[in-house]
Amino acid sequence: MNPAENIGAIVKDKVEELMAAEDREDRYNYDILKTNLEMVLQDLEDDIDLFVDLLCSMRKRFDALKAARGGHTNF
């Protein structure tokens, strides 16, 4: 239900994608991870539409949670 968790999942997925695309033996090296994470964060920094969509979805999230009486939802 928390939009911040969505951002975390998006960052994780994008970093994992970049890490898997690395063509080197040391692709899981800390420095490569750090570089890829910085690139993803920099790309997302200007993605205003993503943040607006997540914030605007809060009403739907609360309505779904209320309808599920605190149970599981599709969000």
PyRosetta script that sets phi, psi and omega in degrees:
from pyrosetta import init, pose_from_sequence

init()
pose = pose_from_sequence("MNPAENIGAIVKDKVEELMAAEDREDRYNYDILKTNLEMVLQDLEDDIDLFVDLLCSMRKRFDALKAARGGHTNF")
pose.set_psi(1, -20.7)
pose.set_omega(1, -174.6)
pose.set_phi(2, -87.0)
pose.set_psi(2, 120.1)
pose.set_omega(2, 179.2)
pose.set_phi(3, -58.1)
pose.set_psi(3, -30.4)
pose.set_omega(3, 179.0)
pose.set_phi(4, -62.9)
pose.set_psi(4, -33.7)
pose.set_omega(4, 176.7)
pose.set_phi(5, -66.5)
pose.set_psi(5, -35.0)
pose.set_omega(5, 176.4)
pose.set_phi(6, -63.6)
pose.set_psi(6, -43.0)
pose.set_omega(6, 178.2)
pose.set_phi(7, -61.5)
pose.set_psi(7, -43.9)
pose.set_omega(7, 178.4)
pose.set_phi(8, -59.2)
pose.set_psi(8, -42.5)
pose.set_omega(8, 179.4)
pose.set_phi(9, -66.9)
pose.set_psi(9, -38.6)
pose.set_omega(9, 178.4)
pose.set_phi(10, -64.5)
pose.set_psi(10, -45.4)
pose.set_omega(10, 178.7)
pose.set_phi(11, -61.1)
pose.set_psi(11, -46.9)
pose.set_omega(11, -179.3)
pose.set_phi(12, -58.9)
pose.set_psi(12, -47.2)
pose.set_omega(12, -178.8)
pose.set_phi(13, -63.2)
pose.set_psi(13, -42.3)
pose.set_omega(13, -179.3)
pose.set_phi(14, -68.0)
pose.set_psi(14, -39.4)
pose.set_omega(14, 178.1)
pose.set_phi(15, -66.9)
pose.set_psi(15, -43.4)
pose.set_omega(15, 178.7)
pose.set_phi(16, -60.9)
pose.set_psi(16, -38.0)
pose.set_omega(16, 178.4)
pose.set_phi(17, -63.9)
pose.set_psi(17, -44.1)
pose.set_omega(17, 178.3)
pose.set_phi(18, -65.8)
pose.set_psi(18, -40.3)
pose.set_omega(18, -179.9)
pose.set_phi(19, -63.9)
pose.set_psi(19, -41.2)
pose.set_omega(19, 179.8)
pose.set_phi(20, -67.7)
pose.set_psi(20, -28.0)
pose.set_omega(20, -179.2)
pose.set_phi(21, -81.9)
pose.set_psi(21, -11.6)
pose.set_omega(21, 178.5)
pose.set_phi(22, -61.1)
pose.set_psi(22, 139.5)
pose.set_omega(22, -173.8)
pose.set_phi(23, -104.2)
pose.set_psi(23, 18.9)
pose.set_omega(23, -175.4)
pose.set_phi(24, -115.6)
pose.set_psi(24, 158.3)
pose.set_omega(24, 177.2)
pose.set_phi(25, -64.2)
pose.set_psi(25, -35.0)
pose.set_omega(25, -177.0)
pose.set_phi(26, -93.8)
pose.set_psi(26, 31.6)
pose.set_omega(26, -174.4)
pose.set_phi(27, -64.3)
pose.set_psi(27, -16.5)
pose.set_omega(27, 177.9)
pose.set_phi(28, -100.1)
pose.set_psi(28, 18.8)
pose.set_omega(28, 177.4)
pose.set_phi(29, -66.7)
pose.set_psi(29, 146.3)
pose.set_omega(29, -179.4)
pose.set_phi(30, -55.8)
pose.set_psi(30, -44.6)
pose.set_omega(30, -177.0)
pose.set_phi(31, -64.9)
pose.set_psi(31, -37.0)
pose.set_omega(31, 178.0)
pose.set_phi(32, -68.8)
pose.set_psi(32, -42.5)
pose.set_omega(32, 175.8)
pose.set_phi(33, -58.3)
pose.set_psi(33, -47.0)
pose.set_omega(33, -179.5)
pose.set_phi(34, -61.3)
pose.set_psi(34, -43.9)
pose.set_omega(34, 179.4)
pose.set_phi(35, -62.2)
pose.set_psi(35, -45.9)
pose.set_omega(35, -179.6)
pose.set_phi(36, -65.6)
pose.set_psi(36, -39.5)
pose.set_omega(36, 178.2)
pose.set_phi(37, -63.8)
pose.set_psi(37, -43.5)
pose.set_omega(37, 178.1)
pose.set_phi(38, -62.1)
pose.set_psi(38, -40.0)
pose.set_omega(38, 178.4)
pose.set_phi(39, -63.2)
pose.set_psi(39, -45.0)
pose.set_omega(39, -179.4)
pose.set_phi(40, -63.8)
pose.set_psi(40, -45.7)
pose.set_omega(40, 179.9)
pose.set_phi(41, -62.9)
pose.set_psi(41, -38.6)
pose.set_omega(41, 178.5)
pose.set_phi(42, -65.9)
pose.set_psi(42, -40.6)
pose.set_omega(42, 177.7)
pose.set_phi(43, -64.1)
pose.set_psi(43, -42.2)
pose.set_omega(43, -177.7)
pose.set_phi(44, -73.3)
pose.set_psi(44, -24.2)
pose.set_omega(44, -176.8)
pose.set_phi(45, -55.2)
pose.set_psi(45, -35.3)
pose.set_omega(45, -177.6)
pose.set_phi(46, -100.7)
pose.set_psi(46, 6.2)
pose.set_omega(46, -178.6)
pose.set_phi(47, -84.9)
pose.set_psi(47, 72.2)
pose.set_omega(47, -176.4)
pose.set_phi(48, -60.2)
pose.set_psi(48, -38.4)
pose.set_omega(48, -179.0)
pose.set_phi(49, -58.5)
pose.set_psi(49, -40.4)
pose.set_omega(49, 179.3)
pose.set_phi(50, -60.8)
pose.set_psi(50, -47.7)
pose.set_omega(50, -178.5)
pose.set_phi(51, -67.5)
pose.set_psi(51, -38.7)
pose.set_omega(51, 177.5)
pose.set_phi(52, -64.4)
pose.set_psi(52, -45.4)
pose.set_omega(52, 179.3)
pose.set_phi(53, -59.4)
pose.set_psi(53, -43.7)
pose.set_omega(53, 180.0)
pose.set_phi(54, -65.5)
pose.set_psi(54, -42.7)
pose.set_omega(54, 179.3)
pose.set_phi(55, -68.0)
pose.set_psi(55, -39.7)
pose.set_omega(55, -179.4)
pose.set_phi(56, -70.7)
pose.set_psi(56, -19.7)
pose.set_omega(56, 180.0)
pose.set_phi(57, -82.0)
pose.set_psi(57, -5.1)
pose.set_omega(57, -176.8)
pose.set_phi(58, -59.9)
pose.set_psi(58, -40.4)
pose.set_omega(58, 179.9)
pose.set_phi(59, -60.6)
pose.set_psi(59, -45.2)
pose.set_omega(59, 178.0)
pose.set_phi(60, -62.7)
pose.set_psi(60, -38.1)
pose.set_omega(60, 179.4)
pose.set_phi(61, -63.7)
pose.set_psi(61, -45.4)
pose.set_omega(61, 179.0)
pose.set_phi(62, -65.8)
pose.set_psi(62, -40.0)
pose.set_omega(62, 178.3)
pose.set_phi(63, -63.8)
pose.set_psi(63, -41.4)
pose.set_omega(63, 179.0)
pose.set_phi(64, -65.9)
pose.set_psi(64, -40.3)
pose.set_omega(64, 178.6)
pose.set_phi(65, -65.0)
pose.set_psi(65, -41.5)
pose.set_omega(65, 178.5)
pose.set_phi(66, -64.2)
pose.set_psi(66, -44.2)
pose.set_omega(66, 179.8)
pose.set_phi(67, -64.0)
pose.set_psi(67, -33.1)
pose.set_omega(67, -179.5)
pose.set_phi(68, -85.9)
pose.set_psi(68, 1.8)
pose.set_omega(68, -179.1)
pose.set_phi(69, 52.4)
pose.set_psi(69, 43.0)
pose.set_omega(69, 177.8)
pose.set_phi(70, 84.6)
pose.set_psi(70, -1.0)
pose.set_omega(70, -180.0)
pose.set_phi(71, -82.9)
pose.set_psi(71, -159.7)
pose.set_omega(71, -177.9)
pose.set_phi(72, -72.9)
pose.set_psi(72, 145.3)
pose.set_omega(72, 176.5)
pose.set_phi(73, -129.1)
pose.set_psi(73, 178.2)
pose.set_omega(73, 178.3)
pose.set_phi(74, -86.3)
pose.set_psi(74, 0.4)
pose.set_omega(74, -179.7)
pose.set_phi(75, -89.5)
pose.dump_pdb("model.pdb")
